Amino acid sequence: MATEVDVVIVGAGPVGLTLANILGLQGVQTMVVEERDTLIDYPRGVGLDDEALRTFQSIGLVDRILPHTVPNQILRFFDAKRRLLAEMAPPDARFGWPKRNGFVQPMVDAELFGGLDRFDHVEVRFGHRMETCVETDDGVTVEFADGAETVTARYVVGCDGGRSATRRLMGVSFDGTTSSTRWLVVDVANDPLGHPNSEVGADPKRPYVSISIAHGIRRFEFMIHADESDEQAEDPAFVRRMLAQRVPHPERVDIIRHRVYTHHSRIAGSFRKGRLMLAGDAAHLMPVWQGQGYNSGIRDAANLGWKLAAVVTGQADDKLLDTYDVERRKHARAMIDLSTLVGRVISPTNRRVAALRDRVIHAASVVPTLKRYILEMRFKPMPRYHEGAVYHREPPTDTSPAGTLFIQPRVDTREAQNVMLDDILGPGFAVLCWSNNLRAVLGEEAFDRWKALGARFVEARPMTQLQWTGHDDADVMIVGDRTGALKSWFDAHRESVLLLRPDRCIAGACIAQLASEVSASLFDVLCLVQRGGSSSDDESGPVLHVAQPASEPSGTVAGSS
């Protein structure tokens, strides 16, 4: 008899493990299957962004992951004469975390894997290579090589990399290009340079990369010329010659591993087909230049996870899953295009082309606005959903906050100081307003409908009003705007009531008087099947179940510092 679960995740890489933690926290019976016998134990991704760390915060694991990171990583670009071309050192942390962080992927993956120990309803099976998955009317039957036990699931998510078996079984295309340029990647222990600096050398003779990760690990990357074979590049003598360009004693370098890579710019023809979905490298591949391959996969997990849980637990109709492709495709495509463009700028080997590039960049660097644009990474595409699981009262514009990620400043409550806002908002839906009576603004019917879904209600105020009790409501948390960031955000926007999704995207926003109307429209847009009108057990319908792990996960409890 086949094992039955809600969701099968194919692949125990970072995307699959993150998705499993999201589903585990929401009580979804999940099985992760991995054809390898263990987790991959060598570095691949080397950069985490603020959105990824915010997702790790949401699953209660960020405090376990932070020791394996280098925050506020500065990346400098140099020309052939080691003159500074550009520098990326984004200063703000609007989502609660630094924008650039070096990290040791095997150690972070191990923390994601360890986080699953909290859940009796999440299982990981190594040495399980998926052979077939056949969709039926009410589920998917998954069969494995070597006669392993068959598993049936309501949904299957392929997080199984660029050579995804799930994508092949779905019959989905993988459109795009593969670069003819190859790179030798060398990871070393006991960092021979020993400083936190990271740099890209746009040297036409041989472009290179040198990145400080964490725990004394450094990554070097060297472009392989067309007349150099893969076999030649893999030779230890060749590796030492490359290292000799960057360190004085290459023979003393402690090499963890070296490998030849080719860069791909590809995206799947569809992220969903029936009960099968794709995430991470199975859905898209991009060059490494913006360090967004890993982070884009974590975005996939954050976007898909709450939607899949809502459907499985009966909160939402299956149609909600269609919004995953609608929302993630455009942003993934933008990241692929940006990474491809940066690679083309960095890696020309024609000296005249490189010299022209250098002159253009040096000229741009004396223009303050352009310099700041690069320094603060303002060119990085940010999620902005004009369609999908969001509601726009009017045609969406670049000034509308709906469909964007909400900020995460630190706030005070009456019980604690210096708390990260997401820890107050909780794991599910949330309704946030600026200094107003939230129950009166929403109206009793809308308030009860969101309450029945497990939403949290938060009223943000100036710190001067934190202790005022005039609007006190047992269902509404009062937070003080400790840093002034919340007032600044609301000052810049007309909207004063925000309905936030579990992934902290603003699903709907409006002035106070329209809150009830926008709330009603959102229930339709989010495909929610919740019966409204009362929060009593016999009237309210299904409520999002948040599983309680055996011990409180690190980073989930609002604290003070």
N, C-alpha and C positions, 0 to 999 in steps of 0.2 A: 504494500500500500504506500502511495506517495506521501511525502511530508507536505503539509499545507502551511503556507505563510501568506502574509499580505503582500510583501514586496521581496523580490530577489534582486540584489545588486551584484552585477558581474564586475569583479575587479576590486581588490583591496588596496588600491592606491589612495592618495589623499582625498580625491573627490568622492570615491565610494565610501571611505571611512567617515568623512564629514557628513555625507548624506545619511549614513547609518546612525550617526549620533543624533542628527536632527529628528529622524524618525523614531529612534529609541526614546528620546525625551517626550515624544508625543504618543507613546504607547503602541506604536505600530509593530506588528510581528514581522521581523526582518531577518533575512538570511543574506550574508555576503559570501560569494563564492570566488575563489582565486585559484588560478591554475598553478601558480608557483607554490612552493612548499613553505615559504616564509615571506615576510615583507622584504622589499628591496632595501639593501643595506648600504647603498652608496648615494652620494649627493646627485641630484638632478636639478631641480629648481634651486635658486639661491637667493631669491628676493620675495619677501612678503609685503603686501601693501596694507593700507589702513582698513580697507573693506574686508580683507581676509581675516585680519585680527579681530575685527568686530564680529564676524561670524563665529570665530573660535570663542569669543566672549559669550556669544549667545548660547553656545552648547556647554558652557561651564568649564572650558578647558584652557582658557587663555593663560591663567597663572602657571599652568604646567608647561605651556609652550614658550612663554617669554624667556626663560633661562637659556633657550637655544637660539636666541635672536640677537642681532646688533641693531638697536633702534637708530633712527635718524641717519641712515647711511647716506653719505655724500658720494655722488658719482661725478667724476671729472672726465672731460673729453680733451685729448691732446692731439696736436698735429705732429708731423714727422720730426720737428725740431723741439718737441715737448713744450710748445707754447699752448697755453690754455685756450681751447676753442669754446667750451661751454661747461657749465657746472649745474648739477641738479641737487638742490638742497632745500626741498619744500619745507617752509617753516611752520605751517599751520597744521593742526590736528583736529579738523572740524568734525570728524567722525569718531573722535575719542582716542585715536592712535596715530603714531607717526606714519607718514605716507610711504617712506622707504625703510625697509628692515632687512638686513642680511639674516639668513637662517640656515640651519643644518637640516635638510629635509628628512633624512632617515630618523633623526631624533624627534622631529615634530610628528612625522607619520606614526612613530611608536606611541606618542602620547595620544594621538587620535584613536589608535587601535586600543590602547589601554582604557580609554574612556568608555569603550563598549562593555567593559566588565561591570558597569553599573546596571546593566539591563539583562534580566533573565529572558526577555523576549527577543533579544538580538543575538544571532549566532554567526560565527565566521568559520567557513570550511576551506582550508587550504588543500592544495592538490586536487582541485575540482575544475576540470576544463569543460566548459559548456560545449556540448556537441550540437544540440538542436533545441529550439524553443518553438512550440506550436501554440498559436493563439486559439482559444475556444470562445464560446459565447460569454462565459463568465470568468475567464482567467487565462493563464498561460502554463503549459506543461513544459518543464525544463528537464532535459536529459543530459547526462554527462558521459565523458569517455571512461573507459575501464570499468563499465558496469556499475558506477556509483548510483546510489538511490535517486530515483526520480523525485522532483519537487514541483509542486503546483503553487502558483502565486496569482494574485490579482493583477500585479504589474511587474514588469522586469525593466530595470534601468542598467544600460550598458555603460560602465565607467572603465572600460577595458582597453583604453589607449588607442593610439593611432592606427593600429592593425585590428581594430575592434571586430570580434566575431559577432557581437550583437548587431552592429551596423550591417555586416554582410548578410546575416540572417533576415534582417529587415528589408534587404534589397534596396538600400538607400545609397545614393551616389556620394562621393567625397570630392567635391569640386575645388579646383585651384591649381596651384603650381608647386613644383619642388625645385629649389634652387640648385644650380650647378656648382655653387660654391660649397666647399667642405671646410669644417673646422676641427682642429685637434683640441679636445678638452682634457685638461690635466688637473686633478684635484690632489692637493698635497696637505699633509699634516705638519705640525710644528712649523707654522708659517715662517718661511725664510726671510720675509720682509718684516713681519711682526707689527705693522701699523694698521690702523682701521681704514686706511684709504682704499678706494676702489676707483679704477680708471679704465677708460677705453682709449687705445692708441690708434688714431685714424692715420696710420702710416702706410702710404701706398706700397712701400717695400714689403711689408707684411703686417697688416692690421692685427691687433692683439687686444686681449681683455685681461685685467687683473682685478679680482674681487675678493675682499676680505669677507668671510662668511661668519663664523663664530667658532669658539673653542679651538683657536689656532689653526683653522682650516682655511686655505686660500685656493681659489680657482683661477687657473690660467687658461686662456683660449687663444689659439693661433690659427690664422687662415692658412689653408693648404693650397698651394699653387696648382694650376692645371696640370703641370708636368710632374707633379709628385703623386704617387699612387697611395691608396689606402694602406697597402702593405708597408710601404716606406714610412708613412706617417706613424704607423703602429710600432715601428722598430724602436727599442729603448735608446739607441744612439741618437736617433732623430729627435726623440722627446727631450733628451738632455741638451741637444743643440738649441732647441727652441727655448728651454728654460734658461740657457746661458745668456739669452738676450735680456733677461729680467733679473737674474740673481747672480752673484759673483761665484758661487760654488755649486753648480748644478748637480755635481756628483754626490753632494751631501743632502739633497732634497729627498724627503720621505714621501714618496708617491703613493697615494691611496689607490688610484686607478687612472687610466687614460683611455680615451675612446674617440673615434672619428664620428662627427655628427654632420648631417645634412639638414638644412632648414626647410621647412614646409610652410606653405600658406594655403590652408585648405579648410573647407567648411562642409558639413553634411548637408545633403539636399533637404533633409527634414530631421528635426530633433525628436519628433514623435510620429509613430505609426501604430495606431490602435493602442494596445496595452504595452507596447515596447517604446522605450525612450532612451536617448543618448545624453551623456554629460561628459565634460572634460575633454581630453584629447580624442575621445571617440567621436565627439561632435565637431571639434575644431582644432586645428594645429596652427601655430604661428611662430615666426622667428623669435629668437630669445632677446632681442635688443631692448625691449621695454620690460622684460621680466614678467610678462603678463600671462604666459601659458598656464602656470600653476594657479595664479590668482583668478583667471577667467574660469577655471574649473571649479574653484571654491564659490564663485558667484553663481554658477549653474546649480550647485548643491543648495545654496541658500534660497535661490528662486524656486527651484522645483520642490524642495523638501517640505515646506509648509503647505504647498498646494496638494502634494501627494498625500500628506497626512490628513488634510481637510477632506479629501475625497474618500480615503479609506475609512475614516472615523465617522462618515456620514454627515459631515458639516456642509459639504459642497457637492455639486453635480460634477460628473466626469468631464464636462465641457471646460471646467476650470483649467484642466491640464493642457488644453490647446493654447492657453496664454503663455505657457513656458516658451514655446518656439517663437511666438509673436514678440515677446519681450527680450529674450536672450540673443536671438539671431542678429539683430541690427547692431547691438553693442559688441558682440563677438567679432562681427565683420569689421567694425571700426577699429578694434584692437589689432586684428590681423593686418589691416591696411597701414596702420601707424607703425607697427613693428617692421613690416616690409619696407616702408619708406625710410625709417631710421637706418635699417641695414644697408640700403642703397647709398645713403649719405656717408656712412662710416667706412664702407669697404671698397671703394674704387681703388684699383691698383695702377691706373693710368695717372702719371705724375701731373700732367697738365690739368686733368679733371680734378684731382685732389687739390692742386694749388688754387684753382678757381673756387672750389668749395670753401677752402680756408679763408680766402679773401672775403667772400660773401658773409661767412659766419663772423669773422673778426669785425667787419663793418656793422653787422647787426648788433654785436655785443656792446657797442658804444651807445646804442639807443636804449634808454632806461626801460621803456615799456617792453621792448623785445627781450632784453636781458632778464627782466623779471618774469616774463612769460615762460622762458626756458627754466630759470632757476626754481620757480614755484610749480613746475610741471603742469601749467595751465592747459597745455596741449593734450593732456591725457583725457580721452573720451570718458564722460561720466554717464551712468545710466539715466536715461530720460525716456519714459514710456508714454508715447502718445496714444498707444493702443494696448489692449491686454486687460489685466486685472486692476484697472484704474478708471476713475470717473472724472470726466471733464465737463463742466456745465457749459462751457463755451469752447470753440475750437482751440486746441492747445497752442500755447505760445511759449517762447523761451523764458518769459517772466512768470509763468504759472508754476507753482511748486508741486502740483499734482503730477505724479509719475517720477519724482526725484527722491533721492535718499534724504531723510531728515538728519540734521546734525545731532551730535551726541556730546554736549558739554557736561561738565560736572555741576551737580546741584546739591542743595541741602534739603533735608526733610526735618521735621520736628524731632525726629529720633536720631538722625545721623548727619554727619557733615561730609562734604567732598565725595559724593556718590556719583558714579557714572549713570547717566540718564537711562540707558537701556536696562540697567539692573532694576530701575523703578518700573519701567514699562512692561517688563516681564516677557515671557516667551511667545505670547499670542498676539491677538489684535489689541490695539490701544487707541483711546480717544484722548487727545490732548488739546487744551485750550489755554489762551492767555488771560489770566486774571478775570475769570467770569464764573458764574454759577453753572457748572456743566450739566447738571440734571435739568435745570430750567431751560438751558439753551437747546439741548437735544429734545426735550419733551419726554414724558414718562414712557411712551410706547417705544421710541427708538432707544432710550436708555436701557430698558428691559431687554430688548432684542440683543443689543451688544453684550449686556451682562450675561445673558443666557449662553452666549458664545464664549464666555470666559474672558472677555475683553477687560482691560484695566483702564480706569479713568484717572486722568492726571490734570490738575490745574496748576499751571506755572504762574508764579508771582514774583514781583520784586522782593528782594530780601527784607525790605522794611515791612512787608505784609505777611511774612511767613507765619507769625504767631497769631495773626488775627483769625478769629473763630467764626466770623459771621456767615461764611458759606460752608461750614463744616458738614460733611456728609460721610457716613460710614463707608460708602462705596467709592469715594473720591480721595486720591492721594494729593496732598498739597506739597509742592516743591518750590523752594526758593532759588531764584536765578543768581546763583553764587558768582558767576563770572561776568554776567551781563550779556552772554552770548545769545540767550533765548530772546531777550528784549530786542537785541540787534536784529535777530532773524525776523521777528514779527514786525519790527519797524520797517524792514525792507520789503515786506509783503502785505498785501491788502487782507489776505485771509487770516482768520484768528482761531479757527477750529480745524483741527487736523485729525483725520482717521487714518491710522497707521497700520500697515500690514505687519505680520510677524517678522518679515525681513527688513523692516524699518523703512520701506518705501512708503511715500505718502499716497495712499489710495484715493483720497478725496480731500479737498480743502475748500473752505468757504468762510464768509463772514458769519457772525453768530446767528443772525436771523434766518439764514438758509440751512442751518445744520440739520434740521429734521428732514428737509427735502433731499439734501445730498446724501444723507444716511440711507434713506429709502432707495435711492437710485443705486447706491453701492451694493446693497443686498442683491440686486439683479445682476450688476456687472461682475460681482465676485461669485456668481452662480451658487450662492448660499441657499441651502434648503431648510435652514432654520425656520421653524414656525414661530411667529412673533406674538407679541401682545402681553406676555407674562413671563416672569422668571421662575414660576413654580415648576416643580419636577414633572407634573403631569401635563404641562402646557408648552414647555419651552423647547422640546426636541433635543437632539444630540448636543452634547457639550464637548469641546475639545478636551481630551484626556491627556494630562501631563504626568508621565510616569515618575514616581519617586525613586531615585536611585538608592542603593543600599547605604551610601554615605554621601553627604552633601558635596557636590562637585566644586572644585576650586574655582573661584571667580564669579560665582552666581549670587552670593549673598552681599547685599548692600552693606558697605562698611565705611569706616572713617579713616582718615590719614592726616 
